[in-house]
Amino acid sequence: MRRISLIALLFLTFAARSQQNMLTLEQAIGTALLNNYNILMAKNDSVSFAIDRSYVYAGFLPRLNAAASQVWNVNAQKVELANGTKRDTTGLKSDNLQAALNLNWTIFDGFKMFAIRDRVIEQNKLGSLTVKNQVITTVAEVITNYYNIVQSKLQLIALDEQIVISEERVKLADRKFSVGLGAKPELLQAKVDLNAQKAARMRQVTLTEQLKVQLNQLMSVETNTTYEVLDTIPLNTTLQYGDLQNNIANTNPSLLISKKNIDIANVLVRERRSDFLPTVNFNSSYVFNRLTNKAVVNPFDALFRQNSGLNMGFTLGVPIFNNFNTRRLVEQAKLDVQYQELTLKNQLSQVDMMLSNAFKAYELEKKSLALELENIELARENVTIQLERFRQGASTYLELREAQISMLQANARLISAMYNTKVAETELLRLKGDLVR
């Protein structure tokens, strides 16, 4: 009863401490979605594509440019004619104002503007898919890291339970030795085992803190941020391989990105082919020119001149030969389409392989979990019996120690099976694309 009370007190202490600064999985994911640097960088790229998307029809509009110049001249001139006439003029001032408004409108460019529009739209979709893929990857990493901390915490609880039992062993061995019913080696071994478990607990505490630092990096918070995590690992044991495999090509984020890259590559082929076709431009300009002279040397020079006019016309450009550069670019674009298609097939094969392996691991861990749940009950009952037998002198310290080791190992296997099942479950949902909806 005393041992049970100590274990109950231990769990209550953990619960009270955890409530002080509890971090749930949902909070960890939410923090990572707001702060994770990889997600922010992916969003930045997506925003860049979105900006291009908002100006996608700008290529269909004309270009209008204005130009103006104002020139002031001050000249001095000396003239001596053959008849002896001399003329000396200084301070001849004039100013010249020129202005022009030019309009250029590409009416037809071999459908390149339409291909560019489609490419920009597809790139914007690719940006959204990239963000979603990064979000899913980050969420999977957060889940894995979070429950790794939970696993470490559960191992701590298991070690503390063993320490309570070992402390009871030390007390019983000391009591037996003091009354002459036990040998000193039993007492020494009990103390050695207790110290070993305390050392193991210190290592487990350090590991837990290191895992928290990793999670802090994923959440992009201060490295020394402290908190407690839950002490349970919820599991979904109802996943079916057929449901996961069904339509995965349209739900897996990496496969969707590959498909979008194929769409973009096909649009680029259209864009390159447009350079084979002629272009038609509409050109128009309004020109204004004003010249003012304060004085003139030649009587035929104008003191004032002003010109203005509007002109317009069409320009036809026909590509005849450009060193086969356009043909080369088209062939390169077609080759990129083939490359993207091969990439998709390769990723389909990899996703199918990863899904199969993850599901096999998932099934194995579920079976292991069922066995270890039974084993831990048997091991805990065995320790209780051996401890009572040792207290009554009906059992040796070696039998109790063996039962203790068996219980510690069963606890470790159980916690590991729970964590591995969660990791496999998370990987299956990540591959399916259902981790984030």
N, C-alpha and C positions, 0 to 999 in steps of 0.2 A: 504493500500500500504506500509505503514511504517512497519507493522508486516511481510508482505511478504518479504520486503527487508532485515529485520533482519534474517529471516529464511534462505534466500538465502545466506546471509553473513556467517551464521553458517555452512551451508553445504560446502561453499567454504573454510572456515577455517579448517574443518575436512579434506577436500581433500588435501589442501596444507600440512597439518601436516602429513598425511598418506604417501605422496610421499617421505617424507624425509627418512624413514626407513621402507619400505613396505616389509612384509613377505607374499609371496603367499603360497597357499596350496601345490603346487608342490615343492617349496623350503623347506617347513617344512617336507614333506615326504622324500625328498632327503636327508636332514640332518639326519633324524631319521634312514634311511636305512644305513647310514654310521656310525652313532655313537651309536645307541640304544644298551644298554647293553644286553638286552634279545636276540636281533638278533646276537650280537657278540658271546654270549655264545652258541647259537644254531649253529652258523657257526663253532665254535671251535670243538664242538662234531662232526659235519659233516666232518671237516678236519681230525679228528682222524679216522673216518670210511674210508675216502678216502685213508689215508696212509695204513691202513690194506688192502684195495682193491688193491693197487699198488703192494703188496707183496703176492697176493692171491695164486699164483702158487709156492710159495716157499716151501709149504708143499709137493710138488711132487718131490723135488730135494733131492739128498743125503746129508748127513752130513759128513764133512771131518774135522778131528781134528789132530793136531800135538802135540807131547809131547817130551821133551828132558830134560836130567839131566846130570850134571857133578859133580863127587865126587872126592875129593882129600883126601888121607889118609897118615898119618905119624905115624908109630908104633915103639915101642921099645919092644924087647923080650929078656928074659934071660932064658936059658935052661941048666939044669944039669942032665946028663944021669946017668944011673946005673953004667956004667963002669968008672965013674969019669970024663967023658968028660964034659967040661963046654963051653957054647957058650953065648956070650953076644953081642947082635946086637941092635943098636939104629939107628934111622933115616931111617927106612924102608919106602920108599915112593911109593905110587901107585896112579894112577888116573883111573877112570872108566867113560866112556862116553856112555850114552844110549839115543837113539832117536827112535821114532815110529811115523808112519803116519797111522791113522785109518779111514777107510771109512765105513759108515753105511747107507744103503739105504733101506727104507721101500718100498717093491714092492707091497704088498697087505696088507691092514689093515681093511678089511671088508667094503670098500668103504667110510671109515670115511673121508679121505682126500677130496673126492669129495663133501661130505656133508658140510665139513668145508668151502670149496671154495664157495659153493652156499650160505651158511649162511653169509659169509663175503660180498658177492655181494649184497645180500638182505639188509644187515645192511647199506651198503653204500647208497642204494636207500632210505632206511628209513631216513638216515641223511639228504638227500636232501629234502625229504618231510617235515621233521621237520623244516628245515630252511624256506621253503616256507610257512608253517603254521604260523610260528612266524612272518614272514614278513607281511602276510595278517592280522594277529591280530594287529600288531603294526600300520600298515597303517590305519586300521579301528579306532584304538584309536586316531591316529593323526587327522584323518578327524573329528571325533566326538569332540575332544578337540578344534580343530581350529575353527569349526563353532559354538562351544559354546562361544568362545571369540567373534566371529562375532555377535552372538545373543546378548551378553552383550553390544557390541558396538552399535548395533541398538537400544537397550533399552536406552542407553545414549543419542543417537540422539533424541529419542522420548521424553525423559525427558527434554532435552534442548529446544525442541520445546514447551513443556508445560511451561517451565520457561519463555520463551519469551512472551507467552500469559499471564502468571500470572503477569509479569512485566507491561504489558500493562493494565491489570486489576487494578493494584495498582495505576498507573498513572491516569486512568480514575476515580477511586474511590476517589483519592486525589483531583483531579480537581473538582469533583462534591461536595465533602465535603467543599472545600475552597470557593465555590460560594453559598453554602447553599442549593444545590439541592440533596445532599446525606447525609446519616447518617454515623456516625463514625464507627459503627459496621461493615459496609460494607468494609471500609478501613482496619480495623483491621483484618477481616477475609481474605481479599485479601493478606495482608502481612503474615498472618499465613500460608496460602496455599503456598505462594512463598517460605517461609523458609522450609516448609515440603518437597517441591520438591527439593530444594537445598540439604537438608539432604539426600533425596533419591538418588540424583545424586552422592553424596560423597560415599554412600554405594555401588552404582553401579560401581564407579571407582575402589574401593577396590576389589570388586568381579572380575572385569576385570583383575586386576593385579594378583590376586590369580590364575585365570585360565591360565594366561600366564606362571606363575611359573610351573604349571602342564605340560603345553606343552613343556617348556624348559627341564623338567625332561625326557619327552619322547624323545626329540631330543638329550638329553645328552649334553646340552650346559650350560653355566654359568647361575645360578638361576636368577641373576639380569639382564640378557640380555633383552633389551627393543626393541620394534618394533611396527609397526602398522599392522593391518590386513585389509582385504577387508571389504566392508560394504554391500556385497550381498551374498546370499546363493543360488547358482544355483541348480536347482532340475531336476531330471529325473522322469517325471510322466508317463512314457510309459511302466514300468515294468509289465509283465504278469505272473500270478502264474504258468500257465502251462509251460512256458518257463523256469522259475526258477526251477520247480520241475523235469523237464525232465533231466534224466541222472545225477542227483545230486550225486548219489552214486559214480560216477567216477570223480567228480569235487570237491566235498567238501574235504578240506584238512584233517580234523580229521577222516573222513571215509577212506580216502586213507591210512592214518597212521595205522588205525585199520586193514585194509586188509593186509598191509605189515607185521604187527605183526603176523597175521595168517600164512603168508608164512614163516616167520622166525621160528615160532613154529613148523610147519610141517617139516622143514629142520632139526630142532633139534631132532625130533623123529627119522629121518633117522640116524642122528649122534649117538644117543644112541643105536639104534639097531645094529649098526656096531660092537659093543663090543661082540655080540654073535658069530661072525665069527672069524676064525683063522687069524693070521698075518704071513707074510713071509718077512724076512729081508735078504738082501745080505750084508755080512760083508767081509771086506778085510783090511789087514794091512801090512805095511812094517816096519821091526824092524832092528835096527842097534845097536850093542853093541861092545865096544872096551875097553879092560883092559890092562893097562901098569904098570908093576912093575919095579922099579929101582933095586931092589934086592930081593932075596927070601931066605928063611930059608931052606925050603924043596927042595931038588933038583928036585923033581917031579912037583913043582909049575912052572907055565908058566911065563916067563918074558913079554910076549905079547900074547894077545888073541883077536881075532875080529870075531864077528858073524853078519851076515845079512841075511835077508830072506823075502820073500813075501808069504803071505798066504791069502786064500779066502775061502768062504763057504756061506752056507745058514742056516738061523735059522727059524724054524717053531714054532709058539706059538699057542696052541689050548686052548681056555678057556673052562674049564670043570665045575668048580663050584667056585663061588665067593660070597657065602652067599646071593644069590639072589639080589645082589646089582644092576646088570645090568637090571634085570627085574623091580626093583623098579624105577630106573631112567627112563626107557621107559614109565612106567605107569604115572610117574610124567609129562613127556613130553607130553603124550597124554592128560592129564588133562589140561595142559596149552593151548593146541590147543582148547579144549572145552571152556575154559575161554575166550580166545581171540575171538572166534566165538560169544559167548554171549555178549562180549563187543561191537562187531560190531553191533549186532542186537539192543542192547540198544542205541547205538549212532544213528543208523538209525531212531529209534523211536523219540529220542530227536531232531534230526535235522529236522524231519518232523514236529514235534510240534513247534519248534522255527520258522521254515519257515512259517507255517500257521499263527502263532501269529504275526510275523513281517509283513506279508502281510496284515493282517487285520488292524494292526496299520497304515500301509502305506496308505491303502485305506481310513481309517477314517481321517487321517491328511490331505489327499488331499481334502476331502470334507470340512473339517474345514477350510482349507486354502482358498477355493473358497468363503465360507461364510464370512470369516474375511476380505478378499480383498474387498468385497462389503460393509461390515460394516465400515471399516476404511474410505472409501470415504464418506459414509453417516455421520459418526461422525465428520469428518473434515469439511464437509459442514455445519453441524449443529453448530459447534463452530464458524465458520466464521459468520454465520447469527446471532447467539446469541451475539457475540462480537460487531457486528455493531448495533444491537438492544440496547445493553447495552450502547453503546456510544451515541445513540440518546435518551436514557431514556425510551425506549419502553419495556425493559426487566429488570428483577431484577438480582442482583448478584447471587442469588441462582440458577436461571435458567442457567446463564453462567457457574457457578461452576459445576452444574450437567452435562452440556454438555462437560465441560473440563474433568471431571472424566470419563465420557463415552468414550471420545476419547482416554484417557490414557489406559483404560482397553482394548479397541478395538486394540490399537497398540500392547499392551503386548500379547494379544491372537494371533494376526497375526504373530508376530515375533516367538512366541512359536510354532505355527503351522508350520511355515517354518522350524524351527530347528528340530522339531519332525519328519517332513516328511523326512528331510535329514538323520536323525539317522536311521529311518526305512529303507530308501533306502540303506544306507551303510550296515546295518545288512543283508539285503536280498542279496546284492552282496557278502558279506563275506561268508554267508552260501553257496551260489552257487559256490564260489571260483573264481569269476570273478573280484574281487576287484584289483587283481594284475595279469597281464598276462605275 
